[in-house]
Protein backbone atom coordinates (compact mmCIF):
# COMPACT_ATOMS: atom_id res chain seq x y z
CA UNK A 1 0.00 0.00 0.00
CA UNK A 2 1.39 3.39 -0.95
CA UNK A 3 1.00 6.60 1.02
CA UNK A 4 -2.65 7.58 1.49
CA UNK A 5 -3.84 11.12 0.79
CA UNK A 6 -5.50 12.54 3.91
CA UNK A 7 -7.45 15.79 4.27
CA UNK A 8 -8.50 17.88 7.25
CA UNK A 9 -11.88 16.12 7.24
CA UNK A 10 -10.43 12.62 7.75
CA UNK A 11 -7.19 13.50 9.62
CA UNK A 12 -8.63 12.53 12.99
CA UNK A 13 -9.80 9.07 11.86
CA UNK A 14 -6.80 8.29 9.62
CA UNK A 15 -4.06 9.60 11.93
CA UNK A 16 -5.15 10.39 15.47
CA UNK A 17 -7.40 7.34 15.91
CA UNK A 18 -5.26 4.94 13.87
CA UNK A 19 -4.14 1.61 15.26
CA UNK A 20 -0.36 1.75 15.34
CA UNK A 21 2.12 4.43 14.31
CA UNK A 22 1.41 6.84 11.44
CA UNK A 23 3.92 8.92 9.47
CA UNK A 24 2.39 12.13 8.10
CA UNK A 25 4.07 13.86 5.15
CA UNK A 26 2.97 17.51 4.99
CA UNK A 27 3.64 18.71 1.43
CA UNK A 28 2.48 21.02 -1.38
CA UNK A 29 2.31 20.74 -5.16
CA UNK A 30 4.61 23.76 -5.67
CA UNK A 31 7.33 22.51 -3.28
CA UNK A 32 10.43 21.18 -5.08
CA UNK A 33 11.89 19.30 -2.08
CA UNK A 34 8.44 17.76 -1.46
CA UNK A 35 8.33 16.43 -5.02
CA UNK A 36 11.85 15.00 -4.61
CA UNK A 37 10.90 13.27 -1.34
CA UNK A 38 7.54 11.90 -2.54
CA UNK A 39 8.85 8.85 -4.47
CA UNK A 40 10.97 7.88 -1.45
CA UNK A 41 7.98 8.21 0.87
CA UNK A 42 5.94 6.04 -1.52
CA UNK A 43 8.67 3.35 -1.62
CA UNK A 44 8.99 3.31 2.16
CA UNK A 45 5.19 3.14 2.52
CA UNK A 46 5.16 -0.06 0.46
CA UNK A 47 8.22 -1.58 2.14
CA UNK A 48 7.10 -0.80 5.71
CA UNK A 49 3.35 -1.34 5.30
CA UNK A 50 3.30 -3.98 8.06
CA UNK A 51 5.02 -1.67 10.57
CA UNK A 52 3.64 1.80 9.93
CA UNK A 53 0.92 3.64 8.03
CA UNK A 54 2.16 6.53 5.87
CA UNK A 55 -0.14 9.35 4.81
CA UNK A 56 0.34 12.63 2.98
CA UNK A 57 -1.42 15.93 3.65
CA UNK A 58 -1.47 18.67 1.01
CA UNK A 59 -1.11 21.85 3.10
CA UNK A 60 -2.84 24.02 0.47
CA UNK A 61 -5.94 21.82 0.32
CA UNK A 62 -6.00 21.01 4.06
CA UNK A 63 -4.54 23.90 6.10
CA UNK A 64 -6.04 23.01 9.51
CA UNK A 65 -3.85 20.03 10.46
CA UNK A 66 -0.53 21.68 9.51
CA UNK A 67 -1.54 24.82 11.40
CA UNK A 68 -2.54 22.83 14.48
CA UNK A 69 0.78 20.97 14.54
CA UNK A 70 2.96 24.02 13.85
CA UNK A 71 4.20 23.15 10.39
CA UNK A 72 6.38 26.11 9.35
CA UNK A 73 8.31 24.64 6.41
CA UNK A 74 7.78 21.75 4.05
CA UNK A 75 8.32 18.95 3.59
CA UNK A 76 7.61 18.22 7.25
CA UNK A 77 7.29 14.61 8.37
CA UNK A 78 5.73 13.73 11.72
CA UNK A 79 5.34 10.38 13.43
CA UNK A 80 2.15 9.97 15.46
CA UNK A 81 1.54 7.26 18.06
CA UNK A 82 -1.73 7.05 19.98
CA UNK A 83 -2.79 10.43 18.59
CA UNK A 84 0.38 12.23 19.72
CA UNK A 85 3.39 13.51 17.78
CA UNK A 86 6.47 11.54 18.86
CA UNK A 87 9.01 12.89 16.35
CA UNK A 88 9.33 15.47 13.59
CA UNK A 89 11.73 16.02 10.68
CA UNK A 90 11.75 19.03 8.35
CA UNK A 91 13.31 18.93 4.89
CA UNK A 92 14.34 16.27 2.47
CA UNK A 93 16.45 13.24 3.29
CA UNK A 94 17.78 10.17 1.51
CA UNK A 95 15.71 6.99 1.63
CA UNK A 96 18.13 5.27 4.02
CA UNK A 97 17.82 8.12 6.51
CA UNK A 98 14.03 8.17 6.17
CA UNK A 99 13.83 4.43 6.83
CA UNK A 100 16.18 4.60 9.82
CA UNK A 101 14.23 7.52 11.32
CA UNK A 102 10.91 5.69 11.02
CA UNK A 103 12.30 2.39 12.34
CA UNK A 104 13.86 4.22 15.30
CA UNK A 105 10.55 5.78 16.24
CA UNK A 106 8.20 2.85 15.72
Secondary structure, DSSP 8 states (H G I E B T S, - for coil): ---EE--TTTHIIIIIT-SS-EEEEEE-TT-HHHHHHHHHHHHHHHHTTTT-EEEEEETTT-HHHHHHTT--SSSEEEEEETTEEEEEEES---HHHHHHHHHHH-
